[in-house]
Amino acid sequence: MTAPAPRAHLRKHLYIIFSEPASELAAEQRHTVHPQHLAHQYDIEARGIMFAAGPFIDEAGKTQGPGMIIIRAANEAEARAIADADPYHKLGYRKYRLQKWSLNEGSFGVKLQFSDGTCTID
């Protein structure tokens, strides 16, 4: 079998923010800051900064490990400023690790139903 011809790859550089509780106490008290965190997430989504975000989950559907926020930023300093602005991080409830990522391969599908205004992402 012949190997497929090389492709150019997308090479879209994004940044991943891995966010986790700063302590056990912070994990228990995070609910007090959660609405502010969500407002921040919705804001960076609306401004086109956020590519995707969400928690990791186990087989039972329970949240585990760090949360992951993928953002568009021109450089690491800009990405760090975005992460620092999250109320979870700013107020010390969560700590984060920042990682540059190169999006090279993959796909997704979007189906829009005009008649009822629904959208399905596959």
C-alpha positions in Angstrom: 0.0 0.0 0.0 1.4 3.4 -1.0 1.5 6.1 1.6 -0.8 9.1 0.9 0.7 12.2 -0.5 1.6 14.8 2.2 -0.8 17.6 2.7 -0.2 21.2 3.7 -2.1 20.9 7.0 -4.0 23.8 8.5 -1.4 24.9 11.0 -3.8 27.2 12.9 -2.2 28.2 16.1 -4.5 28.4 19.2 -3.9 28.3 22.9 -5.4 25.9 25.4 -6.1 27.0 29.0 -6.2 23.9 31.3 -8.0 25.2 34.4 -8.3 23.3 37.7 -9.2 24.1 41.3 -6.4 25.9 43.2 -7.3 23.9 46.4 -10.0 21.7 47.8 -11.5 24.7 49.6 -11.5 26.6 46.3 -13.2 23.7 44.5 -16.0 23.7 47.2 -16.5 27.5 47.1 -16.3 28.0 43.3 -20.1 28.2 42.9 -19.9 31.8 44.3 -17.9 32.9 41.3 -19.4 30.6 38.7 -21.9 33.2 37.3 -19.0 35.6 36.8 -16.9 32.9 35.1 -19.8 32.1 32.7 -20.2 35.8 31.9 -16.5 35.9 31.0 -16.8 32.8 28.8 -19.9 34.2 27.0 -18.1 37.5 26.4 -15.0 35.9 24.9 -17.2 33.6 22.8 -19.2 36.6 21.5 -16.0 38.5 20.6 -14.7 35.5 18.6 -11.8 34.7 21.0 -13.1 31.4 22.3 -12.8 28.5 19.9 -14.3 25.9 22.3 -14.5 25.1 26.0 -15.7 22.5 28.4 -14.9 20.0 31.1 -13.4 16.5 30.8 -15.8 13.8 31.9 -15.4 10.2 33.0 -17.4 7.2 31.7 -20.3 7.9 34.1 -20.5 11.5 32.7 -19.0 13.1 35.9 -16.7 16.0 35.5 -13.1 15.1 36.2 -9.7 16.7 35.9 -9.1 20.2 34.5 -11.4 22.2 32.3 -10.2 23.1 28.9 -10.7 26.4 27.1 -9.3 26.8 23.6 -8.8 30.4 22.5 -7.5 32.5 19.6 -4.7 34.8 20.5 -1.9 36.5 18.6 0.8 35.4 21.1 1.4 33.9 24.5 1.2 37.3 26.3 -2.3 37.9 24.9 -3.4 34.4 25.7 -2.2 34.8 29.3 -4.1 38.1 29.6 -7.3 36.4 28.5 -6.7 33.6 31.0 -5.9 36.0 33.8 -9.1 37.9 33.2 -11.3 34.8 34.0 -12.8 35.5 37.5 -11.9 32.0 38.6 -8.2 32.7 37.9 -8.3 36.4 38.9 -9.8 35.6 42.3 -7.7 32.6 43.0 -10.3 29.9 42.9 -8.6 28.1 40.0 -5.1 27.9 38.6 -4.3 27.3 34.9 -1.6 26.0 32.6 -1.3 27.6 29.1 -0.3 25.5 26.1 0.1 26.6 22.5 -1.6 24.2 20.1 -1.4 23.7 16.3 -4.7 22.6 14.8 -3.7 20.6 11.7 -6.3 18.0 10.9 -9.9 17.2 11.6 -13.4 18.3 10.6 -16.9 19.0 11.9 -20.3 19.3 10.3 -23.0 21.9 10.9 -26.6 21.3 9.9 -29.0 24.3 10.0 -32.7 23.7 9.8 -34.2 26.9 8.4 -37.8 25.9 9.1 -37.4 25.6 12.8 -34.2 27.5 13.5 -32.3 24.5 14.9 -28.7 23.7 14.5 -26.9 20.4 14.9 -23.1 20.1 15.3 -21.6 16.7 14.4 
